[in-house]
Amino acid sequence: MTDAATRISESKAKPIEFDNSYARLPQNFFARVEPTPVAAPRLIAFNRALAEEMGLDADALEADAAAIFSGNRILAGSEPIAQAYAGHQFGQFVPQLGDGRAILLGEVIRPDGARRDIQLKGSGPTPFSRRGDGRAALGPVLREYIVSEAMHALGIPTTRALAAVTTGQPVYRETMLPGAIVTRIASSHIRVGTFQFFAARGDTDSIRILADHVIDRHYPELNGQDERYLKLLEAVARRQAQLIARWLGVGFIHGVMNTDNMAVSGETIDFGPCAFMDSYDPRTVFSSIDKAGRYAYGNQPMIGQWNIARLAETLLPLLHETPGDAVDLANDAVSRFMEHFQAAWSETIRAKLGLGDAVEDGDTDLIRAFLALMLEQKADLTLSFRRLSDAAEDSAADTAFADLLADRQAAGPWLSRWRERLDRDPRLPAERVAAMRAVNPAFIPRNHRIEEAIVAAVEEQDFSLFAALNDLLSRPYDDQPAFSAYARPPMPGEEVLQTFCGT
């Protein structure tokens, strides 16, 4: 191992063609820092399909993957930086956070013109590490890889995983654990907390530069428009509201929705103590650090709006030269967050129940009754919707849905109402069933299955369960009968009730 990461010379072929727009911003936006080399990197996974989608040289990357994705070798054109940001953590403001264990290697432009970040997470200390080791343990790296790729397969906007490596070095948390690094791909890593970093310093010029960069990168349709900063706030709010509605549709609980974990691109980011709900209950919390349930499943829309309000505060100097008018504009934009969420949630839940586009007066009551039935009967969220997809095609499948309830007889009244409603849907049954099965997955990343894969990897260096789970979850809407055991919720004794932050 060398004292510094090895750089591939400019004369050699470039597996990645970098174009680093964030590194061209002013120096106070980041710190230049290279990954700290590791002792014995070993490749766990390389997402070849993602590499090819991004227009990268997959063969060249895979041939030297352990060195490249551990940070031991820095490719030509890379400009490694740690980004600065602040954030509200569980409601408490911290004026400086930043990438304490992540380093942005640079950006690439895909063949379709979309720009993507390439970031190493767990690559060593940075000026923002706050006395931390800058490393990641193997378990959180595997969880992020599994869940982020599963979210993509589910059709939910998300950061993605390009590669994962073990480092050959331990990290120390409550115990000694094997170290690892995940390579994360994102539309950008700009967060609400990035804006808060400059607002905390009264640096309006940097807020404007950042806002212009975000518009150019994520909302170019706003360029040249009047009130473009207000429209930026509205656009971020809309995307975040739509994202959270999609989370709720698959039972996803982020677990740590701090403002530094909300990307202004509208992608899911930072898979720390995240988990998917089994039995439906809006109060469900998995995160070991969320003692009061601030980020419970059912609280996520309200927290999304709260975070957007914090973004609005940072943009006030750009919204209007008169402070009072700026506050009025911001409040109006923030207040519409719930309108965006309700519209997105209505679209999501209606599609999952097969209700079609034509809204009837009784639909809201029907939806509420279904959610109440699942809660009362402790029904599994994922299987309930999947069984309804089957029942929409054949009433004989009603039995399979009823079997999910603590009291099988409780299913009858609601199913009768639902079937009567479907009779007024103009679509053919086969069309309706196909639409329902396309939004109601057969498989999600069940918490006990993720933990099973992590334990095998950490304790036995066996990555076969990790690989199998990733393969299964790449097709979540297919039945895959050979893997039917992975569709069921945990049995008594298999439940994983707490998840933990990677730090």
C-alpha positions in Angstrom: 0.0 0.0 0.0 1.3 3.5 -0.9 1.0 6.6 1.2 -1.3 8.2 -1.4 -3.7 7.0 -3.9 -2.1 6.1 -7.3 -3.2 8.1 -10.3 -3.6 6.6 -13.7 -1.6 8.8 -16.2 -3.3 10.9 -18.8 -1.6 8.9 -21.5 -3.6 5.8 -20.8 -7.2 5.0 -21.9 -9.8 6.6 -19.7 -12.5 4.2 -18.4 -14.4 7.3 -17.2 -14.6 10.6 -19.0 -15.1 13.2 -16.2 -16.7 16.6 -16.5 -16.7 18.0 -13.0 -19.1 21.0 -12.8 -19.3 21.1 -8.9 -15.5 21.2 -8.6 -15.6 24.4 -10.8 -17.7 26.2 -8.2 -16.1 28.5 -5.6 -13.6 26.9 -3.1 -15.9 27.4 -0.1 -18.4 24.8 -1.6 -16.0 21.9 -0.9 -12.6 20.7 0.3 -10.2 19.0 -2.1 -9.2 15.7 -0.6 -8.2 12.3 -2.0 -9.4 8.9 -0.7 -7.1 7.2 1.9 -5.7 4.0 0.4 -6.7 0.7 2.0 -4.7 -2.4 2.7 -6.3 -5.2 0.6 -9.3 -4.2 -1.4 -11.5 -6.9 -2.9 -14.4 -6.5 -5.2 -17.8 -7.6 -3.9 -20.0 -6.4 -6.7 -19.8 -4.4 -9.9 -23.0 -3.1 -11.5 -22.0 -3.6 -15.1 -25.4 -2.7 -16.5 -25.3 0.6 -14.7 -21.7 1.3 -15.9 -22.8 0.7 -19.5 -25.9 2.8 -19.1 -23.6 5.7 -18.0 -21.4 5.2 -21.0 -18.4 4.0 -19.0 -15.8 1.5 -20.2 -17.2 -1.4 -18.2 -14.4 -3.8 -19.2 -11.6 -1.5 -18.2 -13.3 -0.7 -14.9 -14.0 -4.3 -14.0 -10.4 -5.3 -14.8 -9.1 -2.9 -12.1 -12.3 -2.6 -10.0 -10.9 -3.3 -6.6 -8.2 -0.6 -6.9 -10.5 2.0 -8.6 -13.6 1.5 -6.3 -11.5 1.5 -3.1 -9.9 4.8 -4.0 -6.4 3.2 -4.2 -6.3 4.3 -7.8 -7.6 7.7 -9.0 -8.5 7.9 -12.7 -7.3 10.7 -14.9 -9.8 13.6 -14.9 -11.0 12.9 -11.4 -11.0 15.8 -9.0 -11.8 14.3 -5.6 -13.7 16.6 -3.3 -15.7 16.4 -0.1 -18.8 18.6 -0.3 -19.8 21.1 2.4 -23.3 21.2 3.9 -25.1 21.8 7.2 -28.4 20.3 8.3 -31.2 19.8 10.9 -30.6 16.5 12.5 -33.8 15.3 14.4 -34.9 19.0 14.4 -31.6 20.4 15.8 -29.5 22.6 13.5 -25.9 21.8 13.0 -24.2 24.6 11.0 -21.4 22.4 9.6 -21.6 18.7 8.6 -20.3 17.9 5.1 -19.0 14.7 3.6 -17.3 13.2 6.6 -16.8 9.7 5.0 -17.6 10.3 1.3 -15.6 11.7 -1.5 -17.0 12.8 -4.9 -14.6 11.5 -7.5 -16.3 13.6 -10.2 -19.1 13.7 -12.7 -19.9 12.0 -16.0 -22.3 12.9 -18.8 -24.3 9.8 -19.9 -25.0 9.2 -23.6 -28.5 10.6 -23.1 -26.9 13.9 -21.8 -27.8 13.4 -18.2 -25.1 14.3 -15.7 -24.2 11.9 -12.8 -22.0 12.0 -9.7 -19.6 9.2 -8.9 -18.9 9.1 -5.2 -17.0 6.8 -2.9 -18.7 6.3 0.5 -16.4 5.0 3.3 -13.2 6.2 1.6 -11.5 7.8 4.6 -11.4 11.0 6.6 -12.1 14.4 5.2 -11.9 17.9 6.7 -15.6 17.4 7.6 -15.1 14.1 9.5 -15.5 15.7 13.0 -13.1 13.2 14.5 -14.6 10.2 12.7 -12.6 7.6 10.9 -14.3 8.3 7.5 -14.9 4.6 7.0 -17.9 2.4 6.5 -18.6 -1.0 7.9 -19.5 -3.9 5.5 -23.1 -4.2 6.8 -24.2 -0.7 5.9 -22.5 -0.9 2.6 -24.4 -4.0 1.7 -27.6 -2.5 2.9 -27.2 0.6 0.7 -26.3 -1.5 -2.3 -29.3 -3.8 -1.9 -31.9 -1.2 -1.1 -30.8 1.5 -3.5 -30.8 -1.0 -6.4 -34.1 -2.4 -5.3 -35.6 1.1 -5.2 -34.4 1.7 -8.8 -36.0 -1.6 -9.9 -39.3 -0.6 -8.1 -39.2 2.6 -10.3 -38.6 5.0 -7.4 -36.1 7.9 -8.0 -32.9 7.0 -6.1 -29.2 7.1 -5.9 -27.7 3.9 -7.2 -24.8 1.5 -6.4 -22.1 1.1 -9.0 -19.7 -1.1 -7.0 -18.9 -2.4 -3.5 -15.5 -3.5 -2.2 -14.1 -4.7 1.1 -11.0 -2.9 2.3 -9.1 -5.6 4.1 -9.1 -3.3 7.2 -11.4 -3.3 10.3 -13.5 -0.4 11.4 -14.5 0.1 15.1 -18.0 0.8 16.1 -19.5 -1.0 19.1 -17.3 -3.9 18.0 -14.6 -4.5 15.4 -16.2 -4.9 11.9 -14.9 -5.5 8.4 -14.6 -2.3 6.4 -16.1 -1.7 3.0 -16.7 1.1 0.4 -19.7 1.6 -1.8 -19.6 3.6 -5.0 -22.7 5.7 -5.3 -24.2 7.2 -8.4 -26.5 10.2 -8.1 -28.0 13.0 -10.2 -26.2 15.1 -7.7 -25.4 15.1 -4.0 -26.8 18.6 -3.4 -29.0 18.7 -0.4 -31.3 21.1 1.5 -28.4 21.2 3.9 -26.1 22.5 1.2 -28.2 25.6 1.0 -28.4 25.8 4.8 -24.6 25.8 5.0 -24.4 29.1 3.2 -27.5 30.6 4.8 -26.0 30.0 8.3 -23.1 32.1 7.2 -25.2 34.9 5.7 -23.6 34.2 2.4 -26.3 35.2 -0.1 -23.9 35.3 -3.0 -23.1 31.6 -2.5 -26.8 30.7 -2.2 -27.4 32.4 -5.5 -24.5 30.6 -7.2 -25.8 27.3 -5.7 -29.4 27.9 -6.8 -28.2 28.8 -10.3 -26.2 25.6 -10.4 -29.2 23.5 -9.3 -31.4 25.1 -11.9 -28.9 24.4 -14.6 -28.4 20.8 -13.5 -31.8 19.7 -12.4 -34.4 22.3 -13.6 -33.1 23.8 -16.8 -36.6 24.7 -17.9 -36.6 27.5 -15.3 -33.7 29.3 -16.9 -34.9 32.7 -18.3 -38.2 32.6 -16.4 -39.4 35.3 -14.0 -39.2 34.4 -10.3 -37.0 31.4 -11.2 -35.9 31.0 -7.5 -39.5 30.8 -6.3 -40.2 28.3 -9.1 -37.1 26.3 -8.0 -38.5 26.1 -4.5 -41.9 25.0 -5.9 -40.2 22.4 -8.2 -38.1 20.9 -5.4 -41.2 20.7 -3.2 -43.2 19.0 -5.9 -40.6 16.4 -6.6 -40.1 15.6 -2.9 -43.8 15.3 -2.4 -44.1 12.9 -5.3 -41.1 10.9 -4.0 -42.5 10.4 -0.5 -45.8 9.3 -2.0 -43.9 6.6 -3.9 -42.1 5.6 -0.7 -45.4 5.1 1.1 -46.7 3.0 -1.7 -44.1 0.3 -1.1 -43.8 0.7 2.6 -40.4 2.3 2.6 -39.3 4.1 5.8 -36.2 6.3 5.2 -35.4 6.4 8.9 -33.3 9.6 9.1 -35.0 12.4 7.1 -32.7 15.1 8.2 -32.3 18.1 5.9 -28.8 17.0 5.0 -30.4 13.7 3.8 -32.9 15.4 1.4 -31.6 15.7 -2.2 -32.9 18.7 -4.1 -32.9 16.5 -7.2 -35.8 14.5 -5.8 -33.9 11.3 -5.5 -33.9 9.0 -2.4 -30.5 9.4 -0.8 -28.5 8.1 2.3 -29.7 4.6 3.1 -28.7 4.4 6.7 -31.3 2.9 9.1 -33.9 2.5 6.3 -36.3 -0.4 6.1 -39.4 -1.7 4.5 -42.5 -2.2 6.5 -44.0 -5.7 6.8 -47.4 -5.4 8.7 -49.1 -2.1 7.9 -48.9 0.4 10.7 -48.3 4.2 10.1 -46.4 4.4 13.4 -43.7 1.9 12.3 -40.1 2.9 13.1 -37.0 0.8 12.6 -34.2 3.3 13.2 -32.5 2.7 16.5 -31.8 6.5 16.9 -35.4 7.6 16.2 -36.5 7.2 19.8 -39.6 9.5 19.5 -40.8 8.3 16.1 -40.1 11.6 14.3 -39.4 9.8 11.1 -42.1 7.0 11.4 -43.7 5.8 8.2 -46.8 7.9 8.5 -44.9 11.1 9.5 -42.8 11.2 6.4 -45.0 13.6 4.4 -45.1 16.1 7.3 -41.3 15.9 7.7 -40.9 16.4 3.9 -42.9 19.6 4.2 -40.9 20.7 7.3 -37.7 20.2 5.3 -39.0 22.2 2.4 -39.8 25.0 4.8 -36.1 25.0 5.9 -35.1 25.2 2.2 -37.5 28.1 1.7 -35.8 30.0 4.6 -32.5 29.8 2.8 -33.9 31.2 -0.4 -35.7 34.2 1.2 -33.1 36.8 0.0 -33.6 35.5 -3.6 -37.4 35.5 -3.6 -38.1 39.2 -3.1 -36.2 42.3 -2.1 -38.8 43.1 0.6 -38.5 40.6 3.5 -42.2 40.5 4.2 -43.1 39.7 0.6 -40.4 37.0 0.5 -41.9 35.3 3.5 -45.3 35.4 2.0 -44.1 33.8 -1.3 -42.2 31.2 0.6 -45.1 30.3 2.9 -47.4 29.9 -0.1 -45.0 27.6 -1.8 -44.5 25.5 1.4 -48.2 25.3 2.0 -48.8 23.7 -1.4 -46.4 20.8 -0.5 -49.3 18.9 0.9 -51.4 19.5 -2.2 -48.6 18.0 -4.3 -48.3 15.1 -1.9 -52.0 14.4 -1.7 -52.3 14.4 -5.5 -49.3 12.0 -5.8 -50.5 9.8 -3.0 -54.0 9.6 -4.5 -52.5 8.6 -7.9 -50.3 6.0 -6.2 -52.9 4.3 -4.0 -55.6 4.4 -6.7 -53.3 2.6 -9.1 -52.4 0.0 -6.4 -56.1 -0.7 -5.8 -57.0 -0.7 -9.5 -59.5 2.2 -9.3 -58.6 3.8 -12.6 -58.7 7.4 -13.6 -62.4 8.2 -13.1 -62.8 9.4 -9.5 -66.0 8.7 -7.7 -67.3 10.2 -4.4 -66.9 7.0 -2.4 -63.3 6.3 -3.5 -61.7 8.1 -0.6 -63.8 6.1 1.9 -63.0 2.9 0.2 -59.3 3.6 0.3 -59.4 4.6 4.0 -61.4 1.5 4.8 -58.7 -0.7 3.2 -55.9 1.0 5.1 -57.9 0.6 8.3 -58.6 -3.0 7.6 -54.8 -3.7 7.1 -54.0 -1.9 10.3 -56.7 -3.6 12.4 -55.9 -7.0 11.0 -52.0 -6.6 11.1 -51.9 -7.5 7.4 -48.7 -7.4 5.4 -48.7 -4.3 3.2 -46.8 -5.8 0.2 -48.7 -9.1 0.1 -52.1 -7.5 0.6 -51.7 -5.4 -2.5 -50.2 -8.2 -4.5 -53.1 -10.6 -3.5 -55.6 -7.9 -4.5 -54.0 -7.8 -7.9 -54.8 -11.5 -8.2 -58.3 -11.0 -6.9 -59.0 -8.4 -9.5 -58.6 -11.1 -12.1 -60.4 -14.0 -10.3 -62.6 -13.8 -7.2 -61.3 -17.2 -6.3 -58.2 -15.4 -5.2 -60.1 -13.6 -2.5 -59.2 -16.5 -0.2 -55.5 -15.8 -0.5 -56.1 -12.1 0.5 -58.3 -13.1 3.4 -55.6 -15.5 4.7 -53.4 -12.5 5.3 -55.8 -11.1 8.0 -55.9 -12.0 11.6 -59.6 -12.6 11.2 -60.3 -14.0 7.7 -64.0 -13.1 7.9 -63.1 -9.4 8.1 -62.1 -9.4 4.4 -65.6 -10.0 3.0 -67.4 -6.7 3.5 -64.5 -4.6 2.1 -64.0 -7.0 -0.9 -67.6 -6.7 -1.8 -67.4 -2.9 -1.8 -64.2 -3.0 -3.8 -65.5 -5.5 -6.4 -68.7 -3.4 -6.9 -66.5 -0.4 -7.5 -64.4 -2.3 -10.1 -67.5 -3.2 -12.0 -67.8 0.5 -13.0 -64.2 0.7 -14.2 -64.4 0.8 -18.1 -61.1 -1.1 -18.5 -61.1 -4.8 -19.4 -60.2 -7.0 -16.4 -57.0 -8.2 -18.0 -55.9 -4.6 -18.5 -56.7 -3.7 -14.9 -54.8 -6.7 -13.5 -51.7 -5.9 -15.6 -51.7 -2.3 -14.4 -52.1 -3.4 -10.8 -49.3 -6.0 -11.0 -47.0 -3.3 -12.5 -47.3 -1.2 -9.3 -47.7 -3.9 -6.6 -44.4 -5.7 -6.2 -44.2 -9.4 -5.4 -40.8 -8.8 -3.7 -39.4 -6.0 -1.6 -36.1 -6.0 0.4 -37.5 -7.6 3.5 -35.5 -6.5 6.5 -34.8 -10.1 7.8 -33.5 -11.1 4.4 -31.1 -8.2 4.2 -29.9 -9.0 7.7 -29.5 -12.7 6.7 -27.3 -11.6 3.8 -25.3 -9.2 5.9 -24.6 -11.8 8.7 -23.4 -14.4 6.1 -21.1 -11.8 4.6 -19.7 -10.4 7.8 -19.4 -13.6 9.8 -18.5 -16.1 7.1 -17.3 -13.9 4.1 -20.2 -15.6 2.1 -21.6 -13.1 -0.4 -23.9 -15.6 -2.1 -27.0 -14.5 -0.3 -26.2 -10.9 -1.1 -25.8 -11.7 -4.8 -29.0 -13.8 -4.9 -31.0 -11.1 -3.2 -29.8 -8.4 -5.6 -30.7 -10.7 -8.6 -34.2 -11.4 -7.2 -34.9 -7.7 -6.4 -33.9 -6.6 -9.9 -37.3 -8.0 -11.0 -39.6 -7.1 -8.1 -42.8 -7.2 -10.2 -42.2 -10.8 -11.5 -43.6 -13.7 -9.5 -40.4 -15.8 -9.6 -42.0 -18.9 -8.1 -38.5 -20.4 -7.3 -38.0 -17.6 -4.8 -41.5 -17.6 -3.3 -40.0 -17.8 0.2 -38.5 -14.4 -0.2 -42.0 -12.9 -0.7 -43.3 -13.9 2.7 -42.9 -11.7 5.8 -40.7 -12.8 8.7 -41.8 -15.7 10.8 -41.8 -15.3 14.6 -38.2 -15.1 15.7 -37.1 -13.8 12.3 -38.2 -10.2 12.8 -35.5 -7.4 12.6 -37.0 -4.6 14.6 -34.1 -2.2 14.6 -31.8 -0.9 12.0 -28.7 1.2 12.6 -26.9 4.2 11.1 -23.7 3.4 9.4 -21.7 5.7 11.7 
